[in-house]
Amino acid sequence: MDLSNLRPAEGSKHSDNFRRGRGHASGNGKTAGKGHKGQKARSGATRPGFEGGQMPLYRRIPKRGFTNRNSKTIVGINVSALERFENDTVVTVETLMEAGIVKNPQDGVKILGNGELTKKLTVKVDAYSEGAKAKIEALGGTCEVI
């Protein structure tokens, strides 16, 4: 391959043989497909959301609340969801995703204490509730914060 062989990708360029506003015979002459007069026939389109001078919708609706930039989205999982793992398994965020318990870990995973657990597990996630930690450690398992 060399510079003389380079071509744009197929379909990325429009045909150059279509010329607007070149007389009646061209099929797109005189007004060049823009109709007669009016705002859309002129150059300089309006900005998105402009309603012709009427107070636009985004300014008519009252402002409510705010979004905290520092908030984190933590995914909560109950202890009962860990029941599907085998005894003496190391449970991490990756193994939870493979098992289909967590789809998107976002800012972290927290184990909550709802439900029962009957297996000894080593759990490595971002946070634990007091009840969940007590249930995991009561069976001889360990809770590690990553």
N, C-alpha and C positions, 0 to 999 in steps of 0.2 A: 504494500500500500504506500502511496505517496500523495503529495498535495494535489496532483492533477486528478486523482480518483475520488476525492472527497465530495459527497453530495449530502444535502439535508435529508433527514428521516422522511420516509414515505408518509404523506398526509400532513406534514408539519407546515408546508408552504401552500398558500392559496394560488390559484391560477393568476398569472399576470395579464391575461388577455381580456379581462373584464374591466371596462373603463366606464365610469359613471359620468353622466352629464355631458355626453358628446353627441347631442342631437337626437331627433326623433327616431331615426333609423336604428339606433343602438338598442332600442327597447327600454332604455333607462336614461333618457335625455331630459331636457328642460329642467324639471324640479329634482332630478336625480333620485327619485324614490322617496323624497321627503314631503310630498304633498304641497299644499298651497299655504304659505305664510305660517304664522303661529310660532310658539316657543320651540317646538321640536324641529322646525325648519331652519332655525338659526344655529350658529356655532355657540359652543359653551353650554353644556348640559347642566341641569340643576344637580345639587348635591343629594345624596340619598336621605330620605326622610323629609324633604322639602314638600310642603303642601300648598304651594301657591300663595304664601303670605298668611294663611290661616295658622293659628298656633298649633305646632305639630304635636302629634300624640305623645312623644317622649317628654314634652314639656307640660302637657296637660295633666299627666298622671303624677300624683304626689310621690315625693321621695320617701322611702321607708327603709329603716334599718341600715346596716352596714355589713361588710364582710371583713372579718378579722384576718389580717395577713399572716398572723402567727399561729393560727389554729392548725391542729393536726387531725387527720382522719384515721382513727384507729379501728381495725376490724376486730370485733369481739367474737370469740368462739367458746361455746360451753364445754365443760369437761366431758359431757356425754358424747360429744363428737369424736373424742380421742379413743373411744371404746373400740373402734374398728381396727386399730393398730394391734400388732402381735405383742406378746409379752417381751420385755427388755428391748424395745425398739427406741431408737433415738429420733424424737419427733422435732423437726425443724420447720421453718416456713416453707422450704422447698418441698419437703415430704407432704405437708398439708396441701400444697398446690397440686402435687401429683395425685393425691387421693381425691381431689375435687372438693375439699372442704372450704378452701379459700380460693377465690378466683383472682382477685387483685389485692395484694397485701397493702397497697397505698403507703401510709406513713408508719405502719406497724401492726402487729398482731398481739392481742391480749386474750389470755385464757380466763374465762369466767367460771364461777363455781356452780352453775346449774346442772343438775343431773348426777348420775352415779358413775364411778370408775371402778373397775375390778382388776386392772392390769398394772404391773410395775413398768413405768415409762420414764425415760430421760427426756424432758421437754426443754427446748431451747427457743424461746420467743422473746418479744420485746417487753412484755409486762404480764403480771398475774394479779388476780384479785386474792384477798386473804383466804377466802373459802376455797378457791381452786388450788392454791398452794398447799393448804392443809390436806385436801383430799389426795393430791398427788403424792405428797410426802408420807401420808399415813400408810400407803401401800409399799413404801420403800423406794419410791421413785425420787428423782431429783428435778429441781426447777432452776434452770440457768437463764439469766437475763443476757441477751446479746446486744 
